[in-house]
Amino acid sequence: MKKFLLETNRLRIRKFSLSDAADLFEYLSLPETYLFEPGEPVDMEQAQAMCRERASGNNFFAVELITEHKMIGHLYFQQSQPLEFMTWELGYIFNPKYQGKGYCTEAVNKIIEYAFTVLNAHKVTAFCNPLNEASWRVLEKCGLNREGHFKEKAFFRKDALGNPLWHDCYAYGIIENDFQ
Ligand SMILES: CC(C)(COP(=O)(O)OP(=O)(O)OC[C@H]1O[C@@H](n2cnc3c(N)ncnc32)[C@H](O)[C@@H]1OP(=O)(O)O)[C@@H](O)C(=O)NCCC(=O)NCCS
C-alpha cells in the first residue's frame, strides 16, 4: 500500500510521513483528545516515533487539509480477523482546531467508499462510547447503523483507588448491500 492516496474536495487521505510529527503532536499532546480514547498526551519525541511507526505500517492514515498542506487528523483503518470475513474496523481523531467542519465525515465517507469499491469489503465496523456523540454522529452521517450497545464493555483508566472506570460501547456497522 505504498502509494495509498485518496482525495475528497477538501482532503487528502494518505500515508503518514515523518514530517507530520508537529501536526500530530499538536492534537495528541492535548488532554481533551483522550476524553474517550485510551492513552495520554504525548511529547514531541513520542509523536515523532508514532509517525515513524505509522509511516511504515498500514493501519493509520493521515488526513491532510489540501489548502493548508496540514495534517488535521488521522484515520485508523484495519482489517479484522479472520481476514476472509473481509471486515475493516475504523477509528479517527481530529485536531480540535479543525473539528465541527465536517472533515471527519468527509474522510470517513471516502474510506468507506474505498473499502467497498476497491477492497471489496463485506463490512466496515466502528466502536465508540455512547457519550461520544460527535463520534457516533459521524458514523450515522456516513450510513453506519447502530448494531449494539454493550454495557461496561471496557475501561481505559482507573480512579484514584485503582477501580476501573468502565464505559459502555456502541457497535456500528455497514454491510456492502447497504452501501450506496
Ligand atoms: C469524533 C471526531 C473525530 C469528530 O471530528 P469532526 O471533524 O468534528 O467531525 P464532523 O465535523 O465531521 O462531525 C461531527 C458531528 O458531531 C457533532 N458534534 C460535535 N461535538 C459534539 C458534541 N459535543 N455533542 C454532540 N454533537 C457534537 C457536530 O455537530 C457534527 O454533527 P452535525 O454535522 O450533525 O452537526 C472529533 O470530535 C475528535 O477527534 N474527538 C476526539 C477523539 C475521539 O473521540 N475519537 C473517536 C473515538 S471513538
The ligand as an SDF file (V2000), in Angstrom:
LIG
                    3D

 48 50  0  0  0  0  0  0  0  0999 V2000
  -15.0160   12.4180   16.7780 C   0  0  0  0  0  0  0  0  0  0  0  0
  -14.2660   13.4740   15.9690 C   0  0  0  0  0  0  0  0  0  0  0  0
  -13.1640   12.8050   15.1540 C   0  0  0  0  0  0  0  0  0  0  0  0
  -15.2450   14.1910   15.0150 C   0  0  0  0  0  0  0  0  0  0  0  0
  -14.4980   15.0650   14.1670 O   0  0  0  0  0  0  0  0  0  0  0  0
  -15.1650   16.2970   13.3920 P   0  0  0  0  0  0  0  0  0  0  0  0
  -14.2710   16.6730   12.2670 O   0  0  0  0  0  0  0  0  0  0  0  0
  -15.5560   17.3450   14.3510 O   0  0  0  0  0  0  0  0  0  0  0  0
  -16.4770   15.6050   12.8200 O   0  0  0  0  0  0  0  0  0  0  0  0
  -17.5810   16.2670   11.8260 P   0  0  0  0  0  0  0  0  0  0  0  0
  -17.4380   17.7490   11.8160 O   0  0  0  0  0  0  0  0  0  0  0  0
  -17.4840   15.5460   10.5340 O   0  0  0  0  0  0  0  0  0  0  0  0
  -18.9510   15.8410   12.5320 O   0  0  0  0  0  0  0  0  0  0  0  0
  -19.1150   15.9760   13.9270 C   0  0  0  0  0  0  0  0  0  0  0  0
  -20.5870   15.9200   14.2650 C   0  0  0  0  0  0  0  0  0  0  0  0
  -20.7400   15.8160   15.6780 O   0  0  0  0  0  0  0  0  0  0  0  0
  -21.4140   16.9710   16.1830 C   0  0  0  0  0  0  0  0  0  0  0  0
  -20.7810   17.2840   17.4670 N   0  0  0  0  0  0  0  0  0  0  0  0
  -19.5530   17.7590   17.6850 C   0  0  0  0  0  0  0  0  0  0  0  0
  -19.3280   17.8710   19.0070 N   0  0  0  0  0  0  0  0  0  0  0  0
  -20.4470   17.4310   19.6100 C   0  0  0  0  0  0  0  0  0  0  0  0
  -20.8540   17.3000   20.9600 C   0  0  0  0  0  0  0  0  0  0  0  0
  -20.0290   17.6340   21.9680 N   0  0  0  0  0  0  0  0  0  0  0  0
  -22.0910   16.8250   21.2250 N   0  0  0  0  0  0  0  0  0  0  0  0
  -22.9180   16.4800   20.2140 C   0  0  0  0  0  0  0  0  0  0  0  0
  -22.6050   16.5850   18.9120 N   0  0  0  0  0  0  0  0  0  0  0  0
  -21.3770   17.0520   18.6210 C   0  0  0  0  0  0  0  0  0  0  0  0
  -21.2210   18.0240   15.1200 C   0  0  0  0  0  0  0  0  0  0  0  0
  -22.2170   19.0000   15.2100 O   0  0  0  0  0  0  0  0  0  0  0  0
  -21.3390   17.1700   13.8650 C   0  0  0  0  0  0  0  0  0  0  0  0
  -22.6450   16.7470   13.6060 O   0  0  0  0  0  0  0  0  0  0  0  0
  -23.6260   17.5090   12.5910 P   0  0  0  0  0  0  0  0  0  0  0  0
  -22.8990   17.6170   11.2860 O   0  0  0  0  0  0  0  0  0  0  0  0
  -24.8200   16.6110   12.5350 O   0  0  0  0  0  0  0  0  0  0  0  0
  -23.8900   18.8480   13.1850 O   0  0  0  0  0  0  0  0  0  0  0  0
  -13.6220   14.5260   16.9140 C   0  0  0  0  0  0  0  0  0  0  0  0
  -14.6170   15.0250   17.7740 O   0  0  0  0  0  0  0  0  0  0  0  0
  -12.4380   14.0020   17.7240 C   0  0  0  0  0  0  0  0  0  0  0  0
  -11.3350   13.9100   17.2370 O   0  0  0  0  0  0  0  0  0  0  0  0
  -12.6650   13.6670   19.0010 N   0  0  0  0  0  0  0  0  0  0  0  0
  -11.5830   13.2190   19.8870 C   0  0  0  0  0  0  0  0  0  0  0  0
  -11.0970   11.8200   19.5540 C   0  0  0  0  0  0  0  0  0  0  0  0
  -12.2400   10.8090   19.5520 C   0  0  0  0  0  0  0  0  0  0  0  0
  -13.0730   10.7990   20.4560 O   0  0  0  0  0  0  0  0  0  0  0  0
  -12.2530    9.9520   18.5210 N   0  0  0  0  0  0  0  0  0  0  0  0
  -13.2980    8.9470   18.3420 C   0  0  0  0  0  0  0  0  0  0  0  0
  -13.1270    7.8150   19.2750 C   0  0  0  0  0  0  0  0  0  0  0  0
  -14.4160    6.6110   19.0110 S   0  0  0  0  0  0  0  0  0  0  0  0
  1  2  1  0
  2  3  1  0
  2  4  1  0
  2 36  1  0
  4  5  1  0
  5  6  1  0
  6  7  2  0
  6  8  1  0
  6  9  1  0
  9 10  1  0
 10 11  2  0
 10 12  1  0
 10 13  1  0
 13 14  1  0
 14 15  1  0
 15 16  1  0
 15 30  1  0
 16 17  1  0
 17 18  1  0
 17 28  1  0
 18 19  1  0
 18 27  1  0
 19 20  2  0
 20 21  1  0
 21 22  1  0
 21 27  2  0
 22 23  1  0
 22 24  2  0
 24 25  1  0
 25 26  2  0
 26 27  1  0
 28 29  1  0
 28 30  1  0
 30 31  1  0
 31 32  1  0
 32 33  2  0
 32 34  1  0
 32 35  1  0
 36 37  1  0
 36 38  1  0
 38 39  2  0
 38 40  1  0
 40 41  1  0
 41 42  1  0
 42 43  1  0
 43 44  2  0
 43 45  1  0
 45 46  1  0
 46 47  1  0
 47 48  1  0
M  END
$$$$
